[in-house]
Amino acid sequence: MHVQLIGCDEDQATAASNVTGIDACGASNPPDDDQPPEDEPPPPPEPDPTPIIIPFPYIDPSGTVLARSGHGALVPLPGAKVTLQRGHGRRGPFRPVRGRSTVMSPANRRNPDRTSVLGAFGWDVLPGYYRVAASHPGCKPAKGKTALSSVLRVPPPALGLRLVLVCPHLRRAATHTTLHVTRHGKRQLVLLAQVRGRHPAGVVSFLLGRRALAVVPLDPRNGRATLTLRGTRTKGYIARYGGDGRNATSVGRLGAT
């Protein structure tokens, strides 16, 4: 808006100045305060929105194969054959997933697979409907010919599956557990549990009195389990071997050294 008074009458100019805030004698309104100067740089562009992180698409079915052995104990079953099956829907039909299929994550594309020394198995898979079958020579499920999990809809993750086989031929062999300690420096101890039996597998639980310290898998090559800890006490330690389908439980104790 431009204001200019013809003849520039002083009284009128004063009145106009009181209303508009400008010198009305031939002057014009200055630029509005909210308009940026012509030489002002343009505002910076809006930053890109925060990227959306897509979660890793593979989610596991995992669990343990257990054996009801000839002595009645329910123990982890190493070396059991486990097969991942996939179906077109909840009612199937279910067929084994082809080995090396990209349905399974690169971390494990073996199918069928074998359980670990702790009887554990697991895959990471793409969403879908799955079952897991388990078998072992000389073993059978309580019903049917193959131990089968329930139908699993993934996601959500299917964790803690338990497949049980009846293995009457697995009977306990005599085992013997010893426990030794080695001191390294002033405050570091190494506990070594040695389990002697018929190719023992499973885990050793280390305790101090009644207090649990750790559960360590037994090395199947030499029947040993080790635990490194800090401390100066050298008595009261216990190594408890949990047994497996072939070997009985046994305990090693460490007195004063």
Order of alpha helices (4+ residues) and beta strands (2+ residues): alpha-beta-beta-beta-beta-beta-beta-beta-beta-beta-beta-beta-beta-beta-beta-beta-beta-beta
